[in-house]
Amino acid sequence: MSTANGHRTNGAQKLNRVVIRFAGDSGDGMQLTGDRFTSEAAAFGNDLATLPNFPAEIRAPAGTLPGVSSFQLHFADYDILTPGDRPDVLVAMNPAALKANLGDLPHGGILIVNTDEFSKRNLSKVGYDSNPLEGDDLDRYQVHQVAMATLTQGALEGTGLGKKDAERCKNMFALGLLSWMYHRPTEGTERFLREKFAKKPQIAEANVLAFRAGWNYGETTESFAVTYEVAPAKLPEGTYRQITGNTALAYGIVAAGQRSELPVFLGTYPITPASDVLHELAKHKNFGVTTFQAEDEIAGVGAALGASFGGALGVTTTSGPGLALKSETIGLAVALELPLLVCDIQRGGPSTGLPTKTEQADLLQALHGRNGESPVPVIAPCSPADCFDAALDAARIALTYRTPVLLLSDGAIANGSEPWLVPDVEQLPDLRVQFATEPNAPDGSGEFWPYVRDPETLAREWAVPGTPGLEHRVGGLEKAEGKGNISYDPDNHDKMVRIRQAKVDGVQVPDVTVDDPSGEARVLVLGWGSSYGPIGAACRRVRAQGMSIAQAHLRHLNPMPGNLGDVLRSYDKVIVPEMNLGQLAMLLRARYLVDVQSYTKVAGLPFRAEELQNVLTDVVQGVSA
């Protein structure tokens, strides 16, 4: 193993970390295979991080490079930050998977190949003139050729399944083999398969038999000279579960409803990669969650804002193209000054772009993508598990300050997974709000004025429609401060614009903290969103080389932490890696007049720790020279 320092004990080699990538055709079940291995790693107690990577098409052309689907898992006996740069083990189910992924496998890495798919036809589809398994092209790797389809069909001969259906179980054969290689428990996977295919018991048993066949193949063949063990990680005490970013976001929204004692209403329209939030929230009606799948993005956000007007916590979910469509209604929420949680799970753009690939390019749209002066708080989670806390934070801001809040996740966070420490619900923040219950006119007229404000937060009063004596009208036209009547007065409009901006500027957010172990760093790396893991891993590597470097990460992008300017000015160099063309870096330069150095990537894939390590090493050495 090129990257996993280990030693052999009792026939098994002890490793502290492993990166495995399952790759095959989009119909080969690679996502399910990777997810099951991940679940067993989580149950075993490893720390882990995953990176699913799949085509946008429902069924891309079989056996072609555009149709390759992969799932990468990094698991370890210590805390890790990324899904890994390169796989230690590559499982290639066909020639397309081999060609698309072989370049990432380091020399000496383990390559497990399903030989049944290496026919002349499949080889020609991806441009192979000859079979790479028959020459010396793969001599630099530890190659294991396994006829997975043939062995799976043999194991299922007595089940009555046809050849085609039996072959579909070959992904479970691969999972069984890898489970044997890394001493993973098997009971959970067998139970999962029987539950997943409970209505088709023949299919369930076939998958279980294929899984066992893979395990037994590893046990009996002489091809594998050694197995590997990765011990459980020493994580803080508590109850953990494996969680994806979208699931964590959904749970955070449910928790926000419980802690605010408000019904939750999700008005949305399905869009990749945000749809799983809708799917998850639809399961939780027992927690007062109502989900509404609208006919389009505009209807979804309109319904959510209407629910907020009615006294609920209104939520809408989308991705970049949908956020553009929702912009007018978000602006209406700014004018109405009502709480609304807008979750943008970013993907590659522009337009339809790369639906299943990740990007961080919606920041400027979130901040400025509306007509007029339309300020909105913006926050961004840094990891899958952090989506839970970010959702609660977003709800806090929305409810306290009566404003829409934009939460910027992205595809890497949404589909990636990691262990999540299940919190004590009673320790979560109290988000309860006070609705207006009586007339509030300061002139003693006995009327209700909807734009009377809290002197500290500048939030207006929130009156539930139907409350006796509190009848009021709201709309998109400019309002007179206090009374809320339509007003075209120039001075009033100037005042209202400045009040709405002051309200957002006054949102209480914590100071940014800096990780600078030596206290001697002259270079600061600042990130936001999903760049947290790669930046952190890269900084660890730089420090391991004996150099000092500081790291900070922003959750709150509007307003930014009050101490951020002082932090930026205290370092000789500030590097901002982003999966866009430098949007945050531009904002920081404009606001703080600091010569921020931007490092960008828009490849649809997350940063690799090694590429950031190389960049940061050069900068640190340049500053020290």
N, C-alpha and C positions, 0 to 999 in steps of 0.2 A: 504494500500500500504506500503510495508515494507521499500522501499527506497525513496519514494517520499513524502517529508514533506508537509502536506497540511491541509486545513481546509474547512469546508463546507459553501457554500453561495448559497442561493436561490435554494436549492435542488441539486446543483452540488458541488463536492468536488474540490477545487482549488489545483492543483499540480504544482510543479516547473519542474518536469521531469518525463518521463515515458519511459520504455523499453518494446516494444511489439515484440514477435516472432511469426510469422506465420509458421506452419510446417505441411507438408503433403506429399503425394506421389509426385514423380517427375512429374506426369501428372496432378496434382491438381491445377496448376497455382499459386503456392505460390510466385514465383518471381514477377509475374504480380501484384498480390494482394499487396505485400509489396511495390512495386514500386509506385502503385497508392496511397496508404496511405502516402507514403513519399512525393509524389508530392503535395498532399493536405496540408501536414504539412509545406512544403516549401512555398506554396502559402499563407498560414495563417501567416507566418512570424516566425515560430519556428526555432531555430538552431537545426541541426540534423546531425546524422551520421548513416550509415547503414552497415550491414554485410550480404550479400547474401552467402548462403552455399548450394551447390547442387552437385549431383553426376557427375562423368565424363562421364558416359554412356549416350547415347542419350535417351535410355529408359531402366532404370534399372528395375529389376523384381518388378512388382506392389505389394505394400503392404509389402515389406521387409525392413529391416533396411538399407541395402545399397542403397535403392531407396528413402530414405527420403530427401526431399528438404526443406530448411528453409530460411526465410528472417527475420533478426532482425533490428529493427529501434529504435533508441534512439532520442527522441525529447524533447526540453526543452525551458524554457523562459530565458536562459542565455547561454553563450558560452560553448559548450561541446567539448570534445576531442576524444571520442571513441564511438563505437556503443553500449556500455554498457557491463558489465560483465555478468549479469543474467537478464532474462526477469521478469518484473513485471506482464506481461500478456502473457500466452502461449495459442495459438489457435492450437489445435491438430485435424487434419482432419481424422486421422485413428490410430489404435493401434501402428503401427510402429513409427509414429510421436510422440505419447505419450511416448513410451518407450525410444526413442532416446533422448528426450529433457527434460523429467520430472526431471531428476537429477539436472538440472540447475535452476529450478523454486524454489525460496525461500519459506519457510513456510509462509502461509498467502497469497501467490500470487494467482492471478486470473487464473483459468484454464477453458477454453471454449472448449468443446469436441463435435465433430460431432458423435453422437451416431449411426447413420445409418451404419457406417463402422465397428462397433464392433460386427461382426459376429464370430461364432466359427472358421470359416476358416481363417479369418484375424487375430484373436487372436493367433491361433496356428502357423501362419507363423513367429511370432516374439517371440514365447516361452511363451505366457501367458497360464497358466493352467486354469485360470478362468477369468471372466470379471472384471477388476479392478474398473469398474464403479459401481459394485454391492456390493462390500465389504466396508471395512473401511480404505483401503489403502490410499485413497485420502482425508481423513478427515482433514488433515493439510492444505489443500488448499481451496480457495473459488471456488467450482466447479459449472459450469453451463453446463448442458447437453442439447444440442440442436440438433434436428433431421434435420440437414441442407439440406440433399439431399431431404428428404420428403417434407419439407417446400418449397424448391425451385421448385420441380416438381409441387406442388400445385399452386404456384404463376404463373407458366407458362402453365397451362392447356389450356388456350385459344389461345396459340400462334401457335399451330399446330406442335410443335417440338416433336420428339419422346422422350421416357423416357431417353435414354442414352444421347442424346444431351442436354436435360433439366438438367440432373444431373451434366453435365460439368460446369454449371453456378454456382455451389454451392460456389465457391471461391468468387464470387461477393456478395453472400448472407453474407458470413463471413465479407467481406469488409464493407458492409452496416451496419452490426451490430456494428462493431468496430467504424465506422464513427459516429454512433449515440452515442456510449458510450463516445467518446472523443470530441463531438461537432465539428466534421470536416465538412467543406463545401462539398456539393454534386454536385454542378453544373459542376465543372471541370471534375469529374469522368464520369458523364453522357455524357458530350461533347466528352471526350476521347474515350469512348466506341463506340459512334456513328461514330466517325472518323476512329477508328481502324477497325471496321467491316462495313465500308461504302459500300463495294461491296456485303455484306451479311446483308441487313437490318433486316431480321428476327432474325439473331443471335445477332445483335446489340441491338434490342429491348428486346430480351430475357435476355441479360446480364443486361440491365438497369432495367428491372422488378425484376430480382433477387436481384440486389443491393438495390432497393427500398424495397423489401420484408424483407431484413435483417434489414434495418433501421426501418421499421414499426414493426418488431418483437420486437426490443428493446424498441420501444415506447409503445407497448401495453402489453407486457408480464409483469408479476409481479416478474419475476426471478431476475431482476436487480434492487436493491434498490436505487442505486445512479449512477449518471453519473459523468464524470470528465472533468475538463477544464485545459488546459495548455496554458498560455498566450503567445503572440508573444515575441520573444527575442529582447532585445535592442542592435541591431547590428549597426556598423558604417553606416552613411547615404550613400545611393547609390542604384543602381539597382542590384538585386540579381536574380539568377536562381539556381535551383538544378542541380548539375553536377556530373557525375561519373569521376573517374580518367582517363579512356580511352578517354572519350569525351573531357575532359580538355586538355589532351595530344594532341589530334587531333587539337583542336582549337589553341593550342600553336604553332603547326607546321604551320598551316595556317597563323597565325600572323607573324611568323618568315619569311615566304615567302613574306608577304606584306611589312614588315619593312626592308627587305633586297632588295626588288624589284627584286627578283629572282623567276623563276618558281620553283615549288616544285614537285619533282618526288618521289613517294613512290614505291619502288620495294620490294615485300614481298611475303610471303606464309602464308596461314591461319594456326594459331596455338593458342590454348587456353593458356592463357587468353588474347592474344594480338589482336585477329581478329577484335574486335570492333573498333580499331583504323583505320584499313583498311575500314571497313564499313562506318565509319563517314567521313573519308577523301574523299571517293568516291562520296560524296554528294556535294563537293565544287569545281567542275571544274571551276565555275565562278570566283574563286580566283586564277586561274592559277595552280591548283593542278592536276597532272596526277597520277593515280593509276594503277599499273600493278601487277596483281596476277600471279606470275610465277609458273612454274611447280614444283619447289622445293626451299628450303631455299638458296642454293648456287646461283641459277639463280636470285633469288630476290635481294640479296645483290650485285651481279655482275652488274645487271642492274642499281641499285642505284648508284654504284660507277661510272659506265659509264656516268650516267646523270651528276654527279659532274664534271667529266672530260669535259663534254660538256658545263659547265657553269651554271648548276642548283644546287639547294639545294637538294642533294640526301639523302633520308631517307629510312631506312629499319626497320621493326618491327618483334619481335620474342619473344620466351621464351627460357629457358635454353637449351633444346635439340637443338633448331635451332641456338642458339648462337654458340654452338660447331661446327656446320656445316659451319657457316659463318666465322670461325676464320681465314682461309687462306686468304679470300678476305679482311678482316679487316686488316690483316698484309700487304696486297698489298696496301691498302689505307694509311697505315703508311709510306710505302716506297715511294709511289707516292706523299705523302704529299698533299692530297686533302681533302676538307671538306666532312664529311659523318656523319649523325646522326643515331646511332644504338640504338633502344629502346628495351630493354630486360624487358619484363613483367614477373618477376620471379614466378616460381611455385615450388611445391614440387618435389624433385628428389631423387635419380639419375635416369638416363635413362628416360623413359616415366613418371615414378614416380606418382605423384598425380596431374593430369592436372588441376583440379578445386580448388585445395587447395593452400594456400599461404606459401611462404618461402623466406628467404633472403640469400640463399646459393650460389648465383652466383658471389659474390664479388671477390673471388680469380680468378675465370674464367675470369671476366671482366678485371682484372688487369694483369693477367699473362697467360691467356689461349691462347697464340699464340707462334709460334716458334721464336727463336731469341730474341734480345732485341727489343721489340715492344711496346713502351709506348703509352698509350691512356688515355686522361682525362676521369674521371668517376664522374658522379654526380647522386644524388638520390633525388627525391621529397619526401616530408614527409606526404602528404595528397592528397586526390583526387583533390582539387582545386589547390594545389601547382604544379600539373603536368603542368599546363599552363605556369607558370613562369619558371619551370625547363626546359621545351622545348625551351623557348626563350633563357635561359642561355646557354643551350647546343649548340644552333645554333650560339650564339655569339662566343663561344669558337671555334667551328668548322670553322666558316668563318674567324675569326680574325687570327687564328693560323694555318690554313690549315691542319687540322688533323681530323681523325675520333674521335667522342666522344661517349662514352657509357652512356646511361641513364638507370638507374636501378629503375624501378617501381616494383610492385609485385601485386599478385592477390587481396589482401585486398584493396589496393589503387585503382586498376584498376576497380573493380566491386563495390566498396563502393561509396557512394555519400555524398555530403554536400552542403550547400549554397556557392555560388561563387559570389563575388562582381565583376560584369562586369566592366572591366577597360576602361579607355579612351584610344582609340587606339593611339592618338597623343602623349600620355605620355609614350608609350612603347619605349624601346631602339631603336636607329637608328642602323640598322644592314647592311647598304649599304656597298658594297665592291668596290674596284677599280681593274678592270681587266687590265692586261698588254696590252698596245696598240702600243708599239714601241720596236725596238731592245734595249737590255740592257747590252750587253757584256762590261765588264769594261776595256777590252783591246782595245776598239775602233774599233773592227773588223766589226761592223754593224750586228752581229749575235744576236740571241735571246738565252740566257742561262736560262733554266727553273729553275735552283736552285740558282739563285741570291736571296738573302734574305733581308728582312726588318731587320735593325740592332737592333730594339727594340723587336719585336715579334719573330724573326727568321723564320717567315713565308716566303715561297718561292713565287715567282710571279705566278699568275694564268692567263693563256692565253687561251682564248676560241679557240678551233680548227677552222681553217678557217680564222683567222685573218691574213691578208697579212703580210708576212715577219716574222711571229712568229711561223713558222712550227717547231715542236719539237717532240721528241719521248720519251715516258715514258714506264716503265715496271717494272717487279719484281726483276730483277737483280740489284745489287748494282750500284749506280751512282757515277760518279765523281762530287765532290762538284763544284757547279757553272755550268759547261757545261752540266752535266747530262748524259754524255756518259757512257757506261758500263765500270766499273772499277773493277779489281781484286787486286788493290794495297792495301797492308795491312794497310799502314798508312792512306790512304783515307777511308778505311772501318772503322777504329777506329775513325776517325774524324767524319764521317757521323753518326755513332751510337751515339756518344756523343752529336752531334748537335741536333739530334732528341729527345734525352732525355732532353737536356737543354731547348728545345722549350716547352715541356710539363711541365717541372719543373717551367718554367717562366710564365705559364698561370696565369693571375691576378684573384685571388679569394678573397673575403672579409674575414676578421678575424672572427673567431668563437666568438659568443657572449654567455655570461653566464647569466642565470636567477638565481639570488641568492638574493631574496628580503631582507633578513636580513643582508647580507654581512658577516655572521658569520659561514657559512656552512663549514664543514670539509670533507664532502663527495660530490663528483660530480658524477652525472649520465650522461653518454654520449651515445647517440644513433645515428642511421642513418635510413633513409627510414621510413617505416610505423610504427616503434616503437615509433615515436614521440608522438602520442596520448596517448597510454597506459603509457608511461613514465611520460608525463605531468600530467595525471590524478592521477597517483600514487604519484607524488611529491606534488600535492595539498593536498592529504589525509595525507601524512606525516607531512606537515606543519600545517594542521588543528589539529594535535595532539600536537602541540607546539614544534616541532623539526625543525631544520634548515637543508636544503638540497639544493644543486645547480643542475641545469640542463643545458646541452648544447647539440646541435644537429648538425650533419655534413650533409651538402648538397654536399660539394666537397670532394670526397674521393681520387682523384688524379688530381692535387696535393692537399695536405691537407692545411688548412689555416696556414699562417706563424706563428701565435701566439699559435698554438695548443700545442706545447711542453711546453711552459711556463704555459699555463692554466692547463695542466695535472699535472705538478709538484707543483702547488700551493695548491693542496688538499691532505689530508692525505690518502684518499681512492678514487679510481675511479672505478665505476661499469659500465660495458658495456653490456646491454641486447641485444641479437640478436636472430633472428629466424634461426640460424645455429649453428654450434659447436664452435663458437668463432673466426670467421675469422678476423673481425676488431680488436678484442682484441689482436690477435696474431701479426697483423701488427703494432699496437701501441706499444706493448712491444718491438718489434724488432727495431722500428725506434726511439722511445723516451726513451727506457730503463726505463719505468715506470711500476710498478707492478700492471697492470690493472687486476681487478677481473671480470671474465666473468660470465654472467648468460644467459643460453641458453635454447631454446625451438624449437623443430622441430616436432610439432604435426599437422602441416597443418592449424593451427588456430592462430590468433594473440594473443599476450600477453593479459592477463586480468589485469586491474588496481589493483585488490585486490591481485593478486599473486606478482606483483612487489612491492606493498605497504608492504607486509609482509617481502620480501627480504630486501628492503631498510630500513625499520624500524630496523631490526636486525643489519644491518651494522652501521647505525647511532648510535644506542645504544651501539654497541661494541666499536666504536671510542670514544664515550663520557665517557665510563666506566673508 
